Amino acid sequence: MRKALAILALALSLTLVSCSDGAGPGSRRPTSGELAQQRELWGERGIEDYVLTVRRVCECLPEAIGPVEVRVRDGVAVSRTYRATGLPVDPPHADLFPTVEGLFDAVEDGIRRDAERLEVEYAPLGFPSRVLIDVRRLVGDDEMVLEASELVPEEGRA
């Protein structure tokens, strides 16, 4: 049942974003220059301690979907917790839920690998809030969407 729901979510997500495919009007492929500008905008904010909610949309194990709360200190993830259960993410799955820097790295990797479909939306703070990567359209199960939301800066340390 979970796999069927994950597949349905992926299909709906891909259907919703298909209008903004690289071939659509007004859309264009992100460039390395744009990525650098967004990284700079994010860096200017000086936010190194924060909590971010990350969700993956993919044909993958339920443990790899989320949503997951990623807690970051000094730019490094210190914990990843499933929001639905409050349980920590197992180490083999932890890197599936990136920090803001990891989201930028995913975009950079899509550009470097010349992904056939690469779409990015940025939050007002400058970080990637939605990343769609499909390296090869004719290869099943390689597309992925990362959605990042609810970034809450933290001033003090717990």
C-alpha positions in Angstrom: 0.0 0.0 0.0 2.8 2.4 0.9 4.6 1.7 -2.4 1.3 2.3 -4.3 0.9 5.7 -2.5 4.5 6.6 -3.2 4.0 5.8 -6.9 0.8 7.8 -7.0 2.5 10.8 -5.3 5.3 10.7 -7.8 2.9 10.5 -10.8 0.9 13.4 -9.5 4.0 15.4 -8.8 5.5 14.8 -12.2 2.2 15.6 -13.8 2.0 18.9 -12.0 5.6 19.9 -12.9 5.4 18.7 -16.5 4.0 22.1 -17.5 7.3 23.7 -16.5 9.5 21.2 -18.4 12.5 22.7 -20.1 10.6 22.7 -23.4 7.7 24.8 -22.0 7.2 28.5 -22.6 9.0 30.7 -20.1 11.1 28.0 -18.5 14.7 27.4 -19.0 17.4 25.1 -17.6 19.2 26.3 -14.6 22.8 27.3 -15.3 26.0 27.2 -13.2 25.9 31.0 -13.0 22.4 31.1 -11.7 23.3 28.4 -9.1 26.3 30.5 -8.0 24.1 33.6 -7.6 21.6 31.7 -5.5 24.3 30.2 -3.3 25.7 33.7 -2.8 22.2 35.0 -1.9 21.8 32.1 0.6 25.3 32.7 2.0 24.6 36.4 2.5 21.8 35.4 4.9 24.4 34.0 7.3 22.0 31.2 8.5 24.1 28.3 9.7 21.8 27.0 12.4 18.3 26.0 11.3 15.7 23.4 11.0 14.4 22.4 7.6 11.7 20.0 6.5 12.7 17.8 3.5 10.6 15.4 1.5 11.5 13.2 -1.4 9.2 12.1 -4.2 10.6 9.1 -5.9 10.0 5.4 -6.5 11.9 4.4 -3.4 11.5 2.8 0.0 9.0 4.5 2.3 12.0 5.3 4.6 13.4 7.4 1.8 10.4 9.7 1.3 9.8 11.6 4.6 9.0 14.3 5.4 12.0 14.6 7.6 13.1 17.4 9.9 16.8 18.2 9.3 18.4 20.0 12.2 21.6 21.9 11.2 24.3 23.5 13.4 27.2 25.4 11.9 26.1 24.2 8.4 26.3 20.5 9.4 23.3 18.2 9.9 23.2 17.1 13.5 19.9 15.1 13.4 17.3 13.9 10.9 13.9 12.9 12.3 10.8 11.6 10.6 8.1 14.2 11.3 5.3 11.5 11.4 6.9 9.4 14.1 9.6 11.5 15.7 12.1 8.6 15.2 15.6 9.3 13.9 16.4 8.5 10.3 18.6 5.4 10.0 22.2 6.2 8.9 21.9 4.5 5.5 19.0 6.9 4.6 20.2 10.0 6.3 21.9 11.6 3.3 18.7 11.2 1.3 17.5 14.2 3.2 20.0 17.0 2.6 20.8 20.3 4.3 20.5 23.5 2.2 24.1 23.0 1.0 23.1 19.4 0.0 20.2 20.8 -2.0 22.6 23.2 -3.8 24.9 20.2 -4.4 22.0 18.2 -6.0 21.4 21.0 -8.4 25.1 21.3 -9.2 25.2 17.5 -9.8 22.2 17.7 -12.2 24.0 20.4 -14.2 27.3 18.5 -14.2 25.6 15.3 -15.3 23.7 17.1 -18.0 20.4 15.8 -16.7 17.8 15.6 -19.4 15.3 17.3 -17.1 16.4 19.6 -14.3 14.1 22.1 -12.7 14.7 24.2 -9.6 12.5 26.6 -7.6 14.1 28.8 -5.0 12.7 30.1 -1.7 12.8 33.8 -1.0 15.8 33.2 1.3 17.7 31.9 -1.7 17.8 28.1 -1.0 16.4 25.5 -3.4 12.9 24.7 -2.3 12.1 22.3 -5.0 14.6 20.3 -7.2 13.5 17.9 -9.9 16.2 15.8 -11.5 15.7 13.2 -14.3 19.1 12.3 -15.6 17.7 10.1 -18.5 14.1 10.3 -19.4 14.0 6.8 -20.9 15.5 5.2 -17.8 12.8 4.3 -15.2 13.2 5.0 -11.6 16.0 7.6 -11.9 13.9 10.7 -11.5 13.7 12.4 -8.1 12.1 15.4 -6.6 13.4 17.1 -3.4 11.1 19.5 -1.6 12.4 21.7 1.2 10.1 23.8 3.3 9.6 25.3 6.7 13.1 26.6 7.2 13.3 28.0 10.7 16.6 29.8 11.6 17.8 29.1 15.2 19.8 31.7 17.0 20.8 29.8 20.1 22.1 26.3 20.6 20.1 23.7 22.3 
